Amino acid sequence: MAVTVRADALLIEGTWTRGESEPITVLDKYHLTPVGTFASASAEQATRLIAAADAAFRQSTQTPYDRGAVLDRAAALVEARAADFVAAMQAEAGFTRSDAAGEVARCVQTLKLSAEEARRLAGEVVPIAGAPRQAGRFAFTLRVPLGVVLAITPFNSPLNTVAHKVGPALAAGNAVVLKPASATPLSAILLCEALVAAGVPAGMLSLVHSKGSVTAGLLDDPRVRFFAFTGSTEVGRTIQRAAGLRRTQMELGSIAFTILCDDADLAKALPKVAGAGYRKAGQVCTSVQMLLVHRSIADAVERRLAPLVAALVAGDPHDPATEVGPVISLKEAERIDAWIAEALARGARRLVGGARRGALVPPTLLAGIDTEMRVGCCEIFGPVVCVLPFDTLDEAIARVNATPYGLASGIFTNRLLDALKAAERLEVGGVHINETSSSRVDLMPYGGSKESGFGREGPRYTLHEMTEERIVTIATQ
């Protein structure tokens, strides 16, 4: 299916508008050929867009029911145009048909969950009469929207991560300015089309494509009251500095570990590891990069996991048989390839892998790595899984906690006490027992600790972050 990039790719005051600044060219990530080009926003357009969002927020009369109805309609429209979204992500992100279809299905659920949360967002009764000398007074809290939310989204989840920021923001009654990744803007454009068609009021949703100084201007504008960002830790620090006292939600870098204890059921664990390590070509913050394996089963894991990885079909994401597509750019593919070569030169063993073809890095399984290699101490963000042995669970937990990151970890064990020890001691935002680090359901809280950021995605949890609690008291005598 052909993908068309609309020239009027900015959404300002409910109207699709052409950009006035430098061009952005979207590439097919496998063929490395242009899909289309459109202009980014000028500084004047960005300023006008923020002003329109602020004005729309202050004038909005939508009820929680109205907001829920819009999001439900948008979910239905996304579902009806699933083929368009899949085609867009196959081209712009290099996703396989399966990965793209999964992204669409999850986006639909995220919008529906946001609709539900819009209708039941509420404060609570405060038992003020239980305090001394407060007879005749009542108190309750309201949850009120913050204002303009700036959502900055990544290339590796160009639809569902957008929905996780835009859906809850609109559900809470905020106005949203969306800036998608320049490498993958098509899905965001299609989603905004669905939301506008579903009835989002003019100005309550804006779409901007920008670079450099224009983006800096968006960050510095005091009318933006909340920043929702998913991306690298380095960029997250820049946004946090610009935010000052304004609120932020940061989902940043990670080195994701999954632990296989000596009692792990390998028949169940290893297929999950293969799936979690290589879906979206390993470009997921929670993709299994480090597989910590008890030394007593290390040989068996290498012997049984290698053929599962070798069987993965890597190639053109437009081919229905493909299971692993290209990474986001030729530059990133060259970096990943260089890291693999460095590890091999320093003594690592390549159990599965092969030569890079353009932006396509074959699924790679390494053993014998150490923390002096970049694959052992940095986030690789590619289709590479490293097998490391450990002797005790305490050693494995310490290895996970030694990194500056803390997004999610998985552990496979049938010993309850070991599972609970890991849950209590792993310094991460999520611990998944008998699942991989990449286990996620869209209604649950999702986020990290340390340099993996803070704040939580998941519509119910994001709604609370994108609102503030207001206390109301009433004296009756």
Salt bridges, closest charged atoms under 4 A:
ASP8 OD1 - ARG6 NE 2.94
GLU13 OE1 - ARG48 NH1 3.68
ASP28 OD2 - HIS318 NE2 2.88
GLU44 OE2 - ARG48 NE 3.55
ASP54 OD2 - ARG58 NE 3.22
ASP72 OD2 - ARG119 NH2 3.03
ASP84 OD2 - ARG81 NE 3.01
GLU103 OE1 - LYS280 NZ 2.66
GLU117 OE2 - ARG120 NH2 2.69
GLU193 OE2 - ARG6 NH1 2.54
GLU193 OE1 - ARG81 NH1 2.98
ASP221 OD2 - ARG223 NH2 2.84
ASP262 OD1 - ARG415 NH2 2.58
ASP263 OD1 - ARG415 NH2 3.73
GLU302 OE2 - ARG349 NH2 3.16
ASP316 OD2 - HIS31 NE2 3.38
GLU332 OE1 - ARG335 NH2 2.88
ASP337 OD2 - ARG356 NE 3.66
GLU342 OE2 - ARG374 NE 3.22
ASP391 OD1 - ARG295 NE 2.80
ASP394 OD1 - LYS421 NZ 3.19
ASP394 OD1 - ARG425 NH1 2.74
ASP418 OD2 - ARG415 NE 2.65
GLU427 OE1 - LYS450 NZ 3.35
GLU435 OE2 - LYS272 NZ 3.06
ASP442 OD1 - ARG106 NH2 2.85
ASP442 OD1 - HIS164 NE2 2.76
GLU451 OE1 - ARG237 NH2 3.15
GLU457 OE2 - LYS165 NZ 2.78
GLU457 OE1 - ARG440 NH2 2.92
GLU468 OE1 - ARG247 NH2 3.76
GLU469 OE2 - ARG143 NH1 3.96
